[in-house]
């Protein structure tokens, strides 16, 4: 019976986590099992808490994404003012096309004024355009205003940049040129083409002249 004691010692000195846990269990049994059960219960509790936390995080992410989607479905636009869906984008595009077509129809029915004998002095194309609007009480087309601005910009860096424009181009010819250009824009511009230009220009309102109440459409 004295030879049975050495058989327990090899279990205590073996390597690895399993051997360590076995030794703990043996030690716990020798002490009545009071140490091993609380340790195992603590580890099980930690695992349950970690699993709950990971589950809660994923649930929060899903809820936040769902709330964002619901908010987007509610108004059709996100916080940056962009459409949340292709449907909202198509609705905005359709509204812009209708607005451009209404504008084009309005401008199309404004008759080009008859030539007056007055000679208007001017230093720039936009300056001459402003004088024509006051004299004839008519708006100029969006495309005409944009084109005249480009003509003024084209002079920057030229030899005659600081020279009066009416000293380079006669006022009568300049006025005739503007009204000829205006007639082309009023009669031949497509509403869809105009809408595509407006969609790419967030400041297009700056080149759309206000309505003149005194205008009588044909």
TAZI-V187466 format. One record per residue. RES is the residue in three letters. PHI is phi in radians with two decimals (none if undefined). OMEGA is omega in radians with two decimals (none if undefined). Layout:
BEGIN
res->[RES/RES]
phi->[PHI/PHI]
omega->[OMEGA/OMEGA]
END
This chain:
BEGIN
res->[UNK/UNK/UNK/UNK/UNK/UNK/UNK/UNK/UNK/UNK/UNK/UNK/UNK/UNK/UNK/UNK/UNK/UNK/UNK/UNK/UNK/UNK/UNK/UNK/UNK/UNK/UNK/UNK/UNK/UNK/UNK/UNK/UNK/UNK/UNK/UNK/UNK/UNK/UNK/UNK/UNK/UNK/UNK/UNK/UNK/UNK/UNK/UNK/UNK/UNK/UNK/UNK/UNK/UNK/UNK/UNK/UNK/UNK/UNK/UNK/UNK/UNK/UNK/UNK/UNK/UNK/UNK/UNK/UNK/UNK/UNK/UNK/UNK/UNK/UNK/UNK/UNK/UNK/UNK/UNK/UNK/UNK/UNK/UNK/UNK/UNK/UNK/UNK/UNK/UNK/UNK/UNK/UNK/UNK/UNK/UNK/UNK/UNK/UNK/UNK/UNK/UNK/UNK/UNK/UNK/UNK/UNK/UNK/UNK/UNK/UNK/UNK/UNK/UNK/UNK/UNK/UNK/UNK/UNK/UNK/UNK/UNK/UNK/UNK/UNK/UNK/UNK/UNK/UNK/UNK/UNK/UNK/UNK/UNK/UNK/UNK/UNK/UNK/UNK/UNK/UNK/UNK/UNK/UNK/UNK/UNK/UNK/UNK/UNK/UNK/UNK/UNK/UNK/UNK/UNK/UNK/UNK/UNK/UNK/UNK/UNK/UNK/UNK/UNK/UNK/UNK/UNK/UNK/UNK/UNK/UNK/UNK/UNK/UNK/UNK/UNK/UNK/UNK/UNK/UNK/UNK/UNK/UNK/UNK/UNK/UNK/UNK/UNK/UNK/UNK/UNK/UNK/UNK/UNK/UNK/UNK/UNK/UNK/UNK/UNK/UNK/UNK/UNK/UNK/UNK/UNK/UNK/UNK/UNK/UNK/UNK/UNK/UNK/UNK/UNK/UNK/UNK/UNK]
phi->[none/-1.28/-1.38/-1.30/-1.15/-1.08/-1.19/-1.42/-1.13/-1.03/-1.19/-1.32/-1.76/-1.29/-1.56/1.81/-1.20/-1.17/-1.18/-1.14/-1.17/-1.11/-1.13/-1.16/-1.12/-1.10/-1.12/-1.19/-1.15/-1.18/-1.69/1.69/1.36/-1.35/-1.64/-1.28/-1.16/-1.11/-1.11/-1.12/-1.13/-1.14/-1.14/-1.10/-1.12/-1.08/-1.10/-1.12/-1.10/-1.09/-1.11/-1.15/-1.13/-1.09/-1.17/-1.17/-1.09/-1.12/-1.17/-1.10/-1.07/-1.12/-1.15/-1.14/-1.16/-1.14/-1.16/-1.12/-1.12/-1.11/-1.14/-1.14/-1.19/-1.27/-2.01/1.40/-2.36/-1.66/-1.16/-1.67/1.36/-1.86/-1.08/-1.41/-2.55/-1.15/-1.14/-1.11/-1.14/-1.17/-1.13/-1.12/-1.14/-1.13/-1.14/-1.18/-1.12/-1.09/-1.13/-1.16/-1.18/-1.12/-1.09/-1.14/-1.13/-1.11/-1.18/-1.13/-1.59/-1.52/-1.27/-1.18/-1.19/-1.25/-1.19/-1.82/-1.42/-1.30/-1.85/-1.76/-1.28/-2.76/-1.97/-2.60/-1.17/-1.17/-1.13/-1.15/-1.08/-1.10/-1.18/-1.15/-1.10/-1.28/-1.22/-1.73/0.91/-2.37/-1.41/-1.79/-1.12/-0.90/-1.14/-1.18/-1.08/-1.13/-1.15/-1.13/-1.11/-1.14/-1.11/-1.16/-1.17/-1.16/-1.39/-1.12/1.62/-1.43/-1.16/-1.82/-1.04/-1.69/-1.57/-1.05/-1.23/-1.25/-1.49/-1.74/-2.11/-1.08/-0.97/-1.16/-1.17/-1.13/-1.15/-1.06/-1.12/-1.13/-1.23/-1.16/-1.14/-1.10/-1.12/-1.08/-1.19/-1.25/-1.65/-2.10/-1.37/-1.49/-1.13/-1.18/-1.12/-1.12/-1.14/-1.15/-1.21/-1.15/-1.12/-1.63/-2.21/-1.15/-1.86/-1.13/-1.05/-1.16/-1.91/-1.78/-1.24/-1.18/-1.30/-1.66/-1.08/-1.35/-1.29/-1.91/-1.37/-1.29]
omega->[3.12/-3.13/-3.11/-3.09/-3.12/-3.10/3.13/-3.05/3.12/3.11/-3.09/-3.03/-3.14/-3.07/3.06/-3.11/-3.10/3.13/3.13/3.13/3.10/-3.14/3.11/3.13/3.11/3.13/-3.14/3.12/-3.14/-3.13/3.09/3.10/-3.08/-3.06/-3.03/-3.07/3.08/3.13/3.14/3.13/3.11/3.13/3.12/3.12/3.12/-3.14/3.14/3.13/3.14/3.13/3.12/-3.13/3.12/3.11/3.14/3.14/3.13/3.12/3.11/3.12/3.14/-3.13/-3.13/3.13/3.10/-3.14/3.09/3.13/3.13/3.12/3.12/3.12/-3.07/-3.07/3.10/-3.12/3.13/-3.05/-3.11/3.12/3.14/-3.14/3.10/-3.10/3.11/3.12/3.11/3.12/-3.14/3.09/3.12/3.13/3.11/3.11/3.13/3.11/3.12/3.12/3.14/3.13/3.08/3.11/-3.11/3.10/3.10/-3.12/-3.11/-3.08/3.06/-3.10/3.05/-3.07/3.07/-3.08/3.07/-3.10/-3.09/3.08/-3.03/3.06/-3.12/3.11/3.14/3.13/3.11/3.07/3.08/3.12/3.10/3.11/3.13/3.12/3.14/-3.08/-3.06/-3.13/3.12/3.01/2.99/-3.09/3.08/-3.12/3.11/3.12/3.12/-3.12/3.14/3.07/3.11/3.10/3.08/3.14/3.14/-3.12/-3.10/3.14/3.12/-3.13/-3.11/-3.06/-3.07/3.11/3.12/-3.08/3.13/3.02/3.12/3.13/-3.11/-3.11/-3.13/3.12/3.13/3.12/3.11/3.13/-3.13/-3.11/3.06/3.09/3.13/3.14/3.09/-3.11/-3.12/-2.98/-2.98/-3.08/3.08/3.09/3.12/3.09/3.12/3.13/3.11/3.08/3.13/-3.14/-3.14/-3.11/-3.11/-3.14/-3.07/-3.14/-3.10/-3.10/3.07/-3.10/3.11/3.14/3.09/-3.09/-3.07/-3.09/3.06/-3.11/3.11/none]
END
